[in-house]
């Protein structure tokens, strides 16, 4: 579902999945499919992959720290849609 009450995390009526979100999902699946084809045709550089994963982990940790306690106390569903200003 697309919209949830930020206090209760219950879906708002009418419950639906938007065509925009469905289109975003389709686009991402096409991109992943292409990436899989490219990986299958050429071996990847394991050192570069490990470096990219480490970089992503550092960025994620940094974002989590910057978010601070903005999400504290919210149920998981509401935390996913919270609009925290920094």
C-alpha positions in Angstrom: 0.0 0.0 0.0 1.1 3.6 -0.6 -0.1 5.7 2.3 -0.1 5.0 6.0 -1.2 7.0 9.1 2.0 8.2 10.8 0.6 7.7 14.3 -0.9 4.2 13.9 0.9 2.9 10.9 -2.5 1.7 9.6 -3.1 1.9 5.8 -5.2 4.9 4.8 -8.3 4.3 2.7 -8.7 3.7 -0.1 -5.8 1.2 -0.1 -4.0 1.1 -3.4 -0.7 0.7 -5.1 -0.1 3.6 -7.5 0.8 3.2 -11.2 3.7 5.5 -10.6 5.2 3.1 -8.0 4.4 0.1 -10.3 6.3 1.9 -13.1 9.2 2.6 -10.8 9.4 -1.0 -9.8 9.3 -2.1 -13.5 12.1 0.3 -14.4 14.2 -0.9 -11.5 13.6 -4.5 -12.5 14.7 -3.8 -16.1 17.9 -2.2 -14.7 18.6 -5.2 -12.5 18.0 -7.6 -15.4 20.5 -5.6 -17.5 23.1 -5.7 -14.7 22.6 -9.4 -14.3 23.2 -9.9 -18.1 26.4 -7.8 -17.9 27.7 -9.7 -14.8 27.0 -13.0 -16.5 29.0 -12.0 -19.6 32.0 -10.5 -17.9 33.4 -11.4 -14.5 33.4 -8.6 -12.0 36.4 -7.2 -10.1 36.0 -8.6 -6.6 38.3 -5.9 -5.1 36.2 -3.1 -6.6 33.0 -4.8 -5.5 34.3 -5.1 -1.9 35.3 -1.4 -2.0 31.8 -0.4 -3.3 30.1 -2.4 -0.5 32.3 -0.8 2.1 31.6 2.7 0.7 27.8 2.0 0.7 28.1 0.8 4.3 29.9 4.0 5.4 27.3 6.2 3.6 24.4 4.3 5.2 26.0 4.6 8.7 26.5 8.3 8.1 22.9 8.8 7.1 21.7 6.8 10.1 23.7 9.0 12.4 22.4 12.2 10.7 18.8 11.0 11.1 19.5 11.0 14.8 16.4 10.3 16.9 14.0 11.6 14.2 12.6 8.0 13.8 12.8 7.0 17.5 9.5 5.7 18.9 7.8 5.4 15.5 6.5 2.0 14.4 8.6 0.5 11.5 5.9 1.2 8.9 5.7 4.9 9.9 9.5 5.2 10.1 9.7 4.2 6.5 7.6 7.1 5.4 8.7 9.7 8.0 9.9 13.0 6.6 12.8 14.0 8.8 14.2 17.4 8.3 17.9 17.9 9.0 
